[in-house]
Amino acid sequence: MADYRAAPMSTANKAKQVLARGDLLVSQRSAFGIQLELQQLEEMGQDGEAIALSCGIPPIALEDPDYPIEQEQEQALLLKLIAAHQPNSHRLLALEAGANASITLFGLLGLTAMHADTVLHAVQTILSFPELTWGQSHIELGRNKDHDYCRFELEPDIKLGHKGQQLQEFCLLRDLVSSATLIEDIAGPDCTPIAVHLPFAPGPEEAMIQEHFGDCVLYQQDSASLLCAPGHFDRAPLRQNQAIYRAYLKLVQRVSADLRRQSRYVELVKRQLQLQAIIPDRETLAQALHVSPRTLARKLEAEGASFKELRREVQQSRAEQALRKGGLSMAVLAEQLGFADSAAFSRAFKSWTGHAPSAWSKLALTN
């Protein structure tokens, strides 16, 4: 398999200054990151949900954009996307995806980056929160005496299967094109590269890539890179505003922290137990998460928890909230909490708090 990791820069470019580095590839990211791939599959007439399931991505991920997706699941989906397209057209698919990567698709993170003080700061902001975006590349931004540059490389040990070379090319080209698109969105239509380096030979898509970038694309280069005029990264974004940037950044930090906590399986299970109208048993929740009950138990055990403990915690929390609020009969509340009847709920609640539900409710109202 060809290895498209970026090679060291040539001797002429060794006197370089690295401005920023970041990894778009993360072990887990939110399900938001796969929505574009699923949209492309649907546009091809494919059953996106069925394909997601075949990659180990449960239906709940299509409804909950915060659901954590593992790296292997996302790469499996990308392979399915490439296979569903016309043979040997994966580069055109990458070009299309990258060209459509508007900064607005990044939501709150995109709004934050748009108001940074420089293009460099905007890109650094995006690279700081990879779980809120998509991509597979390690990115390096820097400059030398001739130009500013943005270089892309892949991890050397990614297992990509028999379609690995096509997926490497797809990932590198999509990340390169989308980065150029985002920088143009941030700094204006004249903020374009003066040269584009690609580490593979030209193919049937050459004319489309040339049309997109102009006559500045060079193939069979040492690395996948965007080369820009000196000072390119020092330009001010069109909407530069430090007050707005700082306000949005605080919100992004909170969202990112929540996602990182939720990437733990304990947090994922607790969230799903809280969201269900009727608190499910282990077998039902495992089915919704598209794992076996044994796998669910093993993942929780690895984090020092058990499904029984988490379910009891959520049951008690929801029970206390409902009793404080009032308005539900014991029979309806018991059903919502996953108990066979109100008597079973009352016994369990007394074992948790030392009081029957009715007595606890009266105490809560007086406190």
C-alpha positions as CSV (number, residue, x, y, z in Angstrom):
1,M,0.0,0.0,0.0
2,A,1.3,3.4,-0.8
3,D,2.2,5.6,2.2
4,Y,1.0,9.1,1.8
5,R,2.4,10.5,5.0
6,A,4.2,13.8,4.4
7,A,7.9,13.4,3.8
8,P,10.4,15.8,5.4
9,M,10.5,19.1,3.6
10,S,13.3,19.6,1.0
11,T,16.7,21.0,2.0
12,A,15.8,24.4,0.5
13,N,12.8,24.6,2.9
14,K,14.5,23.4,6.1
15,A,14.7,26.9,7.6
16,K,11.1,26.9,8.6
17,Q,9.1,28.2,11.5
18,V,6.3,25.9,12.8
19,L,3.3,28.1,13.8
20,A,0.8,25.4,14.9
21,R,0.1,21.7,14.9
22,G,-3.0,19.7,15.5
23,D,-4.6,16.3,15.0
24,L,-8.1,16.0,13.5
25,L,-8.0,12.3,14.1
26,V,-9.4,11.5,17.5
27,S,-10.3,8.1,19.1
28,Q,-13.9,9.4,19.5
29,R,-15.9,12.3,18.2
30,S,-19.5,13.3,18.2
31,A,-21.9,11.7,15.7
32,F,-22.1,15.2,14.1
33,G,-18.9,14.3,12.3
34,I,-20.5,11.6,10.2
35,Q,-23.5,13.5,9.1
36,L,-21.9,14.8,5.9
37,E,-20.9,11.2,4.9
38,L,-24.4,9.9,5.6
39,Q,-25.8,12.8,3.5
40,Q,-23.6,12.0,0.6
41,L,-24.7,8.3,0.8
42,E,-28.4,9.3,0.8
43,E,-27.8,11.5,-2.2
44,M,-26.4,8.5,-4.0
45,G,-29.7,6.6,-3.3
46,Q,-28.1,4.5,-0.5
47,D,-29.7,3.6,2.8
48,G,-27.6,5.6,5.2
49,E,-29.1,4.1,8.3
50,A,-28.5,0.5,7.1
51,I,-24.9,1.3,6.1
52,A,-24.3,3.0,9.5
53,L,-25.6,-0.2,11.2
54,S,-23.2,-2.3,9.2
55,C,-20.3,-0.2,10.4
56,G,-21.3,-0.7,14.1
57,I,-22.9,2.7,14.4
58,P,-26.3,2.3,16.3
59,P,-29.5,4.1,15.2
60,I,-29.3,6.3,18.3
61,A,-26.3,8.0,16.8
62,L,-28.4,9.3,13.9
63,E,-30.7,10.9,16.4
64,D,-28.2,12.2,19.0
65,P,-25.5,14.4,17.5
66,D,-23.5,14.1,20.8
67,Y,-23.3,10.3,20.6
68,P,-19.6,9.4,20.6
69,I,-18.4,7.6,17.4
70,E,-15.2,5.6,17.5
71,Q,-12.5,6.1,15.0
72,E,-12.8,2.6,13.5
73,Q,-16.6,3.1,12.9
74,E,-16.0,6.4,11.1
75,Q,-13.3,4.9,8.9
76,A,-15.6,2.0,8.1
77,L,-18.3,4.4,7.0
78,L,-15.8,6.3,4.8
79,L,-14.9,3.0,3.1
80,K,-18.6,2.3,2.5
81,L,-19.0,5.8,1.0
82,I,-16.0,5.3,-1.3
83,A,-17.3,1.9,-2.4
84,A,-20.8,3.3,-3.1
85,H,-19.4,5.9,-5.5
86,Q,-18.4,5.3,-9.0
87,P,-15.2,3.2,-9.3
88,N,-12.0,5.1,-8.9
89,S,-13.8,8.4,-8.3
90,H,-12.9,8.7,-4.6
91,R,-10.8,11.9,-5.3
92,L,-13.8,13.6,-6.9
93,L,-15.9,12.6,-3.9
94,A,-13.2,14.1,-1.6
95,L,-13.1,17.3,-3.7
96,E,-16.9,17.6,-3.5
97,A,-16.9,17.1,0.3
98,G,-14.1,19.5,0.9
99,A,-15.6,22.2,-1.3
100,N,-18.9,22.0,0.6
101,A,-17.2,22.3,4.0
102,S,-18.5,25.8,4.8
103,I,-17.4,27.3,8.1
104,T,-21.1,27.5,9.0
105,L,-21.2,23.7,9.2
106,F,-19.0,23.9,12.3
107,G,-21.8,25.6,14.2
108,L,-20.6,27.3,17.4
109,L,-16.9,26.4,16.7
110,G,-17.2,28.0,13.2
111,L,-18.7,31.2,14.7
112,T,-15.8,31.3,17.2
113,A,-13.1,30.9,14.5
114,M,-14.7,33.5,12.3
115,H,-14.1,36.2,14.9
116,A,-10.5,35.4,15.7
117,D,-7.8,38.1,15.3
118,T,-5.8,36.3,12.6
119,V,-6.3,33.4,10.1
120,L,-3.7,31.5,12.1
121,H,-5.6,32.0,15.4
122,A,-8.8,30.9,13.6
123,V,-7.3,27.6,12.4
124,Q,-5.6,27.0,15.8
125,T,-9.1,27.4,17.4
126,I,-10.5,24.7,15.1
127,L,-7.6,22.4,15.7
128,S,-8.0,22.8,19.5
129,F,-11.4,21.1,19.4
130,P,-11.2,18.1,16.9
131,E,-14.1,16.3,18.6
132,L,-16.3,19.1,17.3
133,T,-15.3,18.7,13.7
134,W,-14.2,15.9,11.3
135,G,-11.1,14.8,9.5
136,Q,-8.3,12.3,9.7
137,S,-5.1,14.3,9.2
138,H,-2.3,15.7,11.3
139,I,-2.0,19.3,10.3
140,E,1.1,21.5,10.5
141,L,1.0,25.3,9.8
142,G,4.2,27.1,9.3
143,R,6.3,29.4,7.2
144,N,9.7,29.7,5.6
145,K,11.4,32.4,3.6
146,D,9.2,31.7,0.5
147,H,5.7,31.0,1.8
148,D,3.3,30.1,4.5
149,Y,2.2,26.5,4.3
150,C,-0.4,24.1,5.6
151,R,0.7,20.5,5.5
152,F,-1.3,17.3,6.0
153,E,-0.3,13.8,6.9
154,L,-1.9,10.6,8.1
155,E,-1.0,8.3,11.0
156,P,1.3,5.5,9.7
157,D,-0.4,2.6,11.4
158,I,-4.1,3.1,10.5
159,K,-5.5,-0.2,9.3
160,L,-7.6,0.7,6.3
161,G,-8.3,-2.7,4.6
162,H,-8.1,-3.4,0.9
163,K,-9.4,0.0,0.0
164,G,-6.8,1.7,2.2
165,Q,-4.9,3.5,-0.6
166,Q,-8.2,5.1,-1.9
167,L,-9.2,6.0,1.7
168,Q,-5.8,7.6,2.3
169,E,-6.1,9.7,-0.8
170,F,-9.7,10.6,0.0
171,C,-8.8,11.7,3.6
172,L,-5.8,13.8,2.6
173,L,-7.6,15.5,-0.3
174,R,-10.8,16.1,1.6
175,D,-8.9,17.6,4.6
176,L,-6.8,19.8,2.3
177,V,-9.7,21.1,0.2
178,S,-11.9,21.7,3.2
179,S,-9.1,23.6,4.9
180,A,-8.7,25.8,1.9
181,T,-12.5,26.3,1.8
182,L,-12.6,27.3,5.5
183,I,-9.7,29.7,5.3
184,E,-11.4,31.4,2.3
185,D,-14.7,31.6,4.3
186,I,-12.9,33.2,7.2
187,A,-10.6,35.6,5.4
188,G,-12.3,36.3,2.1
189,P,-12.3,35.0,-1.5
190,D,-8.8,36.3,-2.3
191,C,-7.3,34.3,0.6
192,T,-6.4,31.4,-1.7
193,P,-3.2,29.2,-2.0
194,I,-0.5,30.0,-4.6
195,A,0.3,26.3,-5.0
196,V,-1.3,23.0,-4.0
197,H,0.9,19.9,-3.6
198,L,-0.6,16.4,-3.8
199,P,1.4,13.2,-3.1
200,F,-0.1,11.1,-5.8
201,A,-0.1,10.9,-9.6
202,P,-2.9,12.8,-11.5
203,G,-6.0,10.8,-12.4
204,P,-9.4,11.3,-14.2
205,E,-10.3,14.0,-11.7
206,E,-7.3,16.2,-12.6
207,A,-9.4,18.6,-14.7
208,M,-11.9,19.1,-11.8
209,I,-9.1,19.7,-9.2
210,Q,-7.4,22.2,-11.6
211,E,-10.8,23.9,-12.1
212,H,-11.2,24.2,-8.4
213,F,-7.7,25.5,-7.5
214,G,-6.6,27.0,-10.9
215,D,-3.3,26.2,-12.5
216,C,-1.3,25.8,-9.3
217,V,-1.7,22.0,-8.6
218,L,1.4,19.9,-8.6
219,Y,1.2,16.1,-8.3
220,Q,3.7,13.5,-7.0
221,Q,5.0,15.8,-4.4
222,D,6.6,14.9,-1.0
223,S,3.4,15.9,0.9
224,A,-0.2,17.1,0.7
225,S,0.2,20.8,1.3
226,L,-1.3,24.2,0.7
227,L,1.4,26.8,-0.1
228,C,0.4,30.4,0.5
229,A,1.8,33.9,0.1
230,P,4.1,35.1,2.9
231,G,1.9,36.6,5.7
232,H,-1.1,34.6,4.6
233,F,-1.8,33.4,8.2
234,D,-1.4,36.9,9.6
235,R,-4.4,38.2,7.8
236,A,-7.4,39.4,9.8
237,P,-10.7,37.5,9.3
238,L,-13.5,39.4,7.8
239,R,-15.5,39.3,11.0
240,Q,-12.6,39.8,13.4
241,N,-13.9,40.8,16.9
242,Q,-12.1,39.8,20.0
243,A,-15.0,40.5,22.4
244,I,-17.3,38.2,20.4
245,Y,-14.4,35.6,20.0
246,R,-13.9,35.4,23.7
247,A,-17.6,35.0,24.4
248,Y,-18.0,32.2,21.9
249,L,-14.8,30.5,23.0
250,K,-16.1,30.1,26.5
251,L,-19.2,28.4,25.1
252,V,-17.2,26.1,22.9
253,Q,-15.0,25.1,25.8
254,R,-18.1,24.1,27.8
255,V,-19.5,22.1,24.9
256,S,-16.2,20.4,24.3
257,A,-15.8,19.5,28.0
258,D,-19.3,18.0,28.0
259,L,-18.5,15.9,24.9
260,R,-15.2,14.7,26.4
261,R,-17.0,13.6,29.6
262,Q,-19.8,11.9,27.5
263,S,-17.2,10.0,25.6
264,R,-16.8,7.8,28.7
265,Y,-19.2,4.9,28.5
266,V,-20.5,5.5,31.9
267,E,-21.7,9.0,30.9
268,L,-23.1,7.7,27.6
269,V,-25.2,5.0,29.4
270,K,-26.4,7.5,32.1
271,R,-27.5,9.9,29.4
272,Q,-29.4,7.3,27.5
273,L,-31.1,6.1,30.7
274,Q,-32.2,9.6,31.5
275,L,-33.5,10.3,27.9
276,Q,-35.7,7.2,27.6
277,A,-39.4,7.8,28.4
278,I,-39.3,4.4,30.2
279,I,-36.0,3.5,31.8
280,P,-34.9,0.3,30.0
281,D,-33.3,-2.9,31.3
282,R,-29.8,-3.9,30.3
283,E,-30.8,-6.0,27.3
284,T,-33.0,-3.3,25.9
285,L,-30.4,-0.5,26.3
286,A,-27.6,-2.8,24.8
287,Q,-29.8,-3.4,21.8
288,A,-30.3,0.4,21.4
289,L,-26.6,0.9,21.6
290,H,-26.0,-1.9,19.1
291,V,-23.8,-3.9,21.4
292,S,-24.3,-7.2,23.3
293,P,-25.3,-7.1,27.0
294,R,-22.0,-8.7,27.7
295,T,-20.1,-6.0,25.8
296,L,-22.1,-3.3,27.6
297,A,-21.2,-4.9,31.0
298,R,-17.5,-5.2,30.0
299,K,-17.2,-1.6,28.9
300,L,-18.8,-0.3,32.1
301,E,-16.7,-2.6,34.3
302,A,-13.6,-1.2,32.6
303,E,-14.6,2.2,34.0
304,G,-15.4,0.8,37.4
305,A,-19.2,0.9,37.1
306,S,-22.1,-1.5,36.6
307,F,-25.3,-1.2,34.7
308,K,-27.3,-2.0,37.8
309,E,-25.7,0.8,39.8
310,L,-26.2,3.3,37.0
311,R,-29.8,2.3,36.4
312,R,-30.5,2.6,40.2
313,E,-28.9,6.0,40.3
314,V,-31.0,7.3,37.4
315,Q,-34.2,5.7,38.8
316,Q,-33.7,7.4,42.1
317,S,-32.9,10.8,40.6
318,R,-35.9,10.7,38.3
319,A,-38.2,9.4,41.0
320,E,-37.2,12.3,43.4
321,Q,-37.6,14.8,40.6
322,A,-41.1,13.5,39.8
323,L,-42.2,13.3,43.5
324,R,-41.1,16.9,44.1
325,K,-43.0,18.1,41.0
326,G,-46.1,15.9,41.7
327,G,-48.9,15.2,39.3
328,L,-48.1,11.5,38.5
329,S,-49.8,8.5,40.1
330,M,-47.5,5.9,41.6
331,A,-48.6,3.4,38.9
332,V,-47.5,5.8,36.1
333,L,-44.3,6.7,37.8
334,A,-43.4,3.1,38.5
335,E,-43.9,2.3,34.8
336,Q,-41.7,5.2,33.7
337,L,-38.9,4.1,36.0
338,G,-39.0,0.5,34.7
339,F,-40.7,-1.3,37.6
340,A,-43.3,-4.0,37.2
341,D,-45.8,-2.2,39.5
342,S,-46.1,0.5,42.1
343,A,-45.5,-1.9,45.0
344,A,-42.1,-2.9,43.5
345,F,-41.2,0.8,43.1
346,S,-42.2,1.6,46.6
347,R,-40.0,-1.2,48.0
348,A,-37.1,0.0,46.0
349,F,-37.5,3.7,46.9
350,K,-37.7,2.9,50.6
351,S,-34.4,0.9,50.3
352,W,-32.8,3.9,48.7
353,T,-34.0,6.7,51.0
354,G,-35.4,5.0,54.1
355,H,-38.8,6.4,53.3
356,A,-41.9,5.4,51.3
357,P,-42.5,7.6,48.3
358,S,-45.5,9.4,49.8
359,A,-43.6,10.1,53.1
360,W,-40.5,11.3,51.2
361,S,-42.6,13.6,49.1
362,K,-44.1,15.3,52.2
363,L,-40.7,15.7,53.7
364,A,-39.3,17.2,50.5
365,L,-42.2,19.7,50.3
366,T,-41.5,20.9,53.9
367,N,-37.8,21.4,53.4
